[in-house]
């Protein structure tokens, strides 16, 4: 009796477990574009198009490699609408008695497969460097699960940037060198932009018809949609972007959306590139003298450090993790996250870029849209679902820890030792956004005062009982306490007034 080999849209690699466990002669690969996966949140149309196009091309590559592939397109008449439904339909069609799957990256889908009335064997997803057990063993007995120490273990495991048992450059972390403000000129022309071929155009037409009400611009569409193109983008970044990536990785500019960023997370998270090969390419650039240590180490840390770490947290903490709300924030997500008008230029720029490209880099996500949501007390579940929907590299295993934990401090401090909040001064330092804003970043109170300045103190005071004894935040409470009473009252009153206007008028 044959087996069904499930390949999901974020597992587009010839090296996945479900294929290794299969037999080309007797087994059938099942791939399906289904409504359940395309609509459980309001995904950006570019994200849907990217995944569907990459799936179709990967299915074609599997067939060329000798596999039998049962592929369901979204508009097929017999499409059941769910992964489980397609597996059951194909099991009957091919007289298959079991399913071999690579473990999905979301608890929701893991449970869905477990509940099917057919044996489904879920194998470890080894598109990652650390197994669940490795992370659990590392975490066991630790009072604080800080990424830096996990990252060092991953360096030792992979040998990346290692000189024997010591780090290259005699330091594990060169982050201190990677905080330069926005440059006057960017010499990297950004990611490669690929012209849609016939397969991609067919997908774009489908998505345009079926998801015309979704937030985000479908066209122009320029993502890589197969492994060859993804490798081209990786090589383009390594040669032209990586040398200055470290210096300006936290910077933001009105008129340059990409600066020196790699935009390879789309392709790693879909399986078209492996994290190890991406890191090895960066390490080779350092070995060959083509990129400095601060850039290469910072880039590698984001992948084998942060990326692996947040996946470990997601699976360690369990299915309820995305719904945590440790600060009990309940305010609804403002309409300007969905493109409504706002006078805050930094928010406007980040959301416009998100709408058009299904992309914004990590500081735009953390210190602009995420920072505002945390300061304003937005319900983290709404924030989580927004990030999951609007970014083409967002899957719950990576998105939920970044948003619920790092950005919104809703996990109670599992990931971050303090909330990542700042006034407008940080955004002003790291960008040119404030120069084009209706608000004045230099004004702390009064007409035209930057909302980030007001909300920063409002956040600290409304959560004082929780954070007053946090050694990393005590200094800011002392600063507030040294203000004269009238100024303290003015700051809090104006912050209250601003929050009262959210959702009622343009702010």
N, C-alpha and C positions, 0 to 999 in steps of 0.2 A: 504494500500500500504506500502511495506517495505521501510526502509531507509538503505542507505549505511553508514557505520561507517569507516572513513578513519583512519588508523594507519600508521604513517610514521616511517622510520628507526631510528629516534632519539626520539621516543615516546614509547619505549617498556616497558610500565608500565600498570598494571591492574587498576591504579588509574587515568588514563587520562580522560579528559572531554568527548571525543567522545564515550568512552565505558560507562561512567556513564549516558549519555543521551540516550543510546540505550536499546533495548529489545532483550534478548537472543532468545526469541521465534520467533520474526518476522523479525529482522534486520540482515544484513550481514556485517561482517567486511571485509574491502578491504585492502590488503597489496600487494605491488608490487615492484619487483626489475626492475627498468627501466633505459634505456640508458641515458635519459636526466639527471637523478640525479647522475649517475655514471660517467658522462663525461663532465659536464659543466665547470669543471676544471680538470686537469690531476691528479686525486686523486691517492694517494699511493695505490698500490694493497693490502697491509695489511689493510688499512682503508676500502676498498670496501669489502674485505673478512670478516672483523669483522662485518660490518653492515649487510651484507647478511646472514651470519651464525646466528647472533643474531636474525634477523627477522624471519628466518625459525624456530628457536627454540621457539620464542615467539608465532608464529602462532600455533605451536603444543600445547603450553600451553593453548592458548585460546580455541582451540578445546576440550582439556581435561576439560576445565572449562564450556563447554556447548555452546560455540559460533559457529555459522556457519562462516567459514572463506573462502573467495575467494582470494586465494594466486596466484600471478603470478611470476614465476621464470624468470630470465633474458633470458634464452634460450627457453622459451615456444614459440611455433609457432605463437600464436595469440597475443603475447605481442605487444602492440601499441607503446611502447617506452617512454611514458610519464605518469605521475600521472593522469593528466586530461583525457588522452586517456583511461586509465584503468578504471577510474570512469565511463566514458560514456559507455564503453563496458559492465561493470558489471551492470550499471543501466538498460540497455536493457535486459540483461540476466535475471535479477531478478525482472524486472518490478518495479524498485525503482524510487520514485519521488523526492528524495532529498538526500543530503549528509550532514552528521554531521562530522565535523573535529575539531581536536584540533589545534589551531593556530600554523602554522609552525614557525621555527626560522630564516627564511630568507624572506626578502621582495619579492625576486624573486618568491618564491613559493606561498606566500600569494596572489600576483597579479595573478598568474597562476590560482589559485582556484577561485578567484573573477570573472575571465573572462569566466568561463565555462557556457555553455547554459543549466545549471541545477542548481537549488537552492543549494548553499553550505553555511552552517551555521558554522562559525568558532568561537569556544568557547575559552575562556581564557586558556592558557597553565599553569595550576597550578602545574606543576612539578618544579616550581620556588617559592621562598618564597615571593617575592614582586610582586604585580600586576603592570601593566602599570600605572594605576591611582595612586597607592601609590608613584611610582617613580616620576610621573609628579607633584604630590602635593608637594613632598619633593623638587623638583627642582625649582618650581615656585618662582620667585622673588629673587633667589640667584644670586649673581654676579659671583660666582665661584662654580662649581659642584665638590667639592672634596670628594673623596671616604670616607675619615675618618669619616666624620659627618653622611653620609648615613649608614655606618657600625654600628655606635653607635645606630642608630634607629633600625637596624636589630637585634642587641643584645637585645635591650629592647623588641622588638616584640616577639622574640623567647624565651627569658629568658636564653639563653645560656651564661654561665659564668657570671651570674648576682647574686648579693646578695641584694635582694630587688631592689632598683632603682640605686644601685651602682655596678660597675664592680668588679668581683672577683679579688683579688690582688691589689685593689685600683688604678689600671691603666687600661685604655682601650687598650693600645697597648704596647707590649713588643718587638717591632721590634729591638730596640737597642741591645737586647741580642741575636739576630738571624743573626749575620753577621760574624761569625767565618770563617776563611779561611779553605781550605781543610784539613781534618785530615790526619795523617800518616796512620791510619788504620780505615777501615769501618767494623763494626761488624754486619751489617744487610746484609743478602744475597740477597736482592732485591725482586722483585715481584714474586709471584707464577707463574709458567709456566705450562699451561695446555696442555696435549696431545690432538691433534685433534681427535674427534670422527668421526663417519661415516658422519654425517651431515656436519661437518666442512670440512672433506676431499672432499666431493662432491663440496662444494663451492670453495675450493682451486683449484680443477681441472678446474672449470668453469672460475675463475678469471685468472688462469694461461693461459688459452686459449684466453680469450677475451681481456685481458689487458697486454699482454706480452711486450708492448712497453712503459709502464708507468714507471716513475722513482720510484725506491724502490724495496726492496727484499720482495717477498711474503713468502718465507720459510727461516728459520723455523718460524712457526706460533704458538704462545703460549698464545694469549689473552684469557681471559674469554669470553664466548659467551652466557651465560645465567645468570639469577639472582643468582642462587645458587653459581656458580663459582665467580661471582662478590662479593658476600658476603664473600666468603672464602678469597678473596684478601683483602677486607676491614679489616677483622678480623686479617689477617696476618700482615698487616701494623700497625694497632693499637697496637698490642701486641709487635711487634719486631722493627718497624721502627719509630713510632711516638715519643718515648722518646728522640731521638736525632735529630728528624726532624728539630726542631727550630734552634738548634745550627748551623747546616750545610746546611740549605736550599738554600743558595746562592753559595755554594762551587761547584767546578768542578774538575774532575780528568781524566787524560788520560786513566786509566785502570779500572775505575769504572763508569759506565754510570748512575747508579740509586741512589747511595749513600743512603740517608734515605727517599727518596721520595715515596709517596703512590701509584702513578699510578692508581688512582681511577677516574680521570677526564674522561677517556674513557667511564667508565660505568655510571657515573652521566650524562654525556652529551648525552648518548644514551637512558637514562631512566631506566636502569637496577638497579640503586641505586638512592635514593632520596637525595637531599642535606641535608635535615634536619636529616635523619637517620645517614648519615655520620658524621655530626657535633655532634650529640648526642652520637655517639660511642666514639668520641674523648673526649667530655666533661666527659663522664663516666670514661674514663681512668684517667683523672685528679682527679675526685672525689674519685676514688679508690686508688689514690696514685701511679699509674703506669706510669704517664707521667707528666713532669713539666709544669708549667703555660706558659712559653714562647713558648714551642712547641705546646701546645694545642691551645693557643690563636692565634698564627701565622697561624696554619692550618685552624682554623675556620674562621679567617679573610679572607683567600684566597677564601673561599666558600661563606659565607653569606655577606661578604664585597665586595671583588673584583668581584667575579663571578656574583653576583646579580647586582652590580653597572654597569659593562660593558654591560650587557643585557639591563639595563635601558637606558643607553646612546644610544645604537644602535637603539632602538625603538623611543626614544625621538627625535633623530636627523633626522630620516627619510631615505628613500631609497637611497639618493645620498651620504650618509656618506662614504661608502667604496671607492668612487671615488675621494675623496677630496685630494688636493695636495697643502696645504697651503704654503709650501716652494718652490714650483715650481721646484721640482727635476725631471729631465728628463732622466738621464742616464739609460741604459738598465741593467737588472739583469745579473751579470757575470755568465759565464758557470759553475764556481765552485760551485754555489748553486745547480747545477744539477749533481754534482759529478766529474767535471773536476778537474785536478790537481791544487793545490795551495800550495805555500810554507808557508802560514800562518797556523800553526798547530792548533790554536784554531778553525778556520773556518773548517779546514779539519776534525777535530774530531767531531764537532757538525753536519756537513753535513753527515759524514759517519754513525754516530749514527742515524740520521734522516732517511737515506736511508735504513738502516738495520732494525730499530725498529719502524718507524713512530712515534718516540717520541724523545723529548729533553726537559729538564726541563726549567722552566721559565727564569732563568738567562742565560742559553745558548741561548735562543730565544731573550731575550731582550738585553743582553750586549755583545753577540758575533755576531751572524748573523744579528740581528737587528741593533746593534750599527754600524757595518761596513756599512750596507746599508744606514743608515742615514748620516754617515760621508762622504760617497762617493757620495751622492746625487742621489741614485737610485730612479727611479720612484716608488712612494709608491703603485700605483695600481699593478705593477708587483710584488712588495714585498708582498702585500696583497694576491694576487692569489697564490704565492708560499707557504705561510704559510697555506692557506686554503687547498691546494692540499696535502701537504706532512705529515700533522700530523693527527693521528687517532682520536684525540679529537677536531678537528677543524670544527666548524660550523660557519656560518657567524656572527651570533649574538654575539658569544664570540671572534672570531678571528679578525673581523674588528676593533672593538674598541682597542683591544690589539695591533694591528699592526699599523693601520692608526692613532690612537690617541696616545697611550702610547709609542710605539716603534719609529714611524716615525714623530711624531709631525705634521702630515699632516692635522689634524683637527683644527690647529691654536691655540691650547692650551685649548681645552675644557676639556680634561682629565688631562694633565700634565701641571704643572706650568712652566716647562722648558724642553728643549729637554734632553732625556736621552743619553748623549754622554759621552764618556770617552776615554782617551788615553790607551795605553797598560798597564799602571800601575794597573788599576783595575783588569784586567784579570789576571795579574801576582799575585796580592794579593790573589785572590779568587780561584786560580787553580794552577796546575803544568804544564799547557800547554806550557808556555814560555820556560821551560827547554828543550823541544824537538823541538824547532822551528828553522827554518833557519834564521829567523830575531832575532835581539837582542832587547829585550824590554828596556834595559838600554840605547840604542843608540837613540838619539833624531834626529840626522841628519847623512848623509853620507851613505856609503855602508853598507847594512845590518840593517839599522835603521828600527824599527818596523813601519809598515804602519799606525797602529792606532795612533802612536805619531804624525806623519806628518799630517794625515787627521783631527785629532782633532783640530789643530790650523787652518787648511784650512777651516773647517766647521765654526768655530767661526768668522773668518774674513770675509768670503763671506756672512755671515748673520749678520754682525755687526750692520747694521742699524736697524735690528729687535730686537736684544737681548742686545744691549749695555746698555739699561736702566733697564734690568731685574735684580732685586736685588740679585737673586740667581746666576747670571752669571757675575756680575760686577767685582768680584775679579779676574776672569780668564782674562778678558780684561786688567786689570791693570798689571797682570803678563806678558802678551804679550807685552804691551807697555814698560815695563822695560827692555825687551831684547834689546841688541844692534841691530842696524839697519841691519847689515850684517847677523846676525843670523835669524832675522825675514824674510829677503829676501830669505835666504837659505831654511828655513822650507817651505815657500809657494812655492818656485820653485821646490823643491823635491816632494812635494805633487802633484803639477801639473804634474810632470813627471810620477809619479806613476799612477795617474788617466788616463793619456794618454796611458799607457800600458795596462790598463784593457781591456780585450777582444781581445787583440792582441798577448799577450805572457803570459807565466806562471808567476804569481806574488805571 
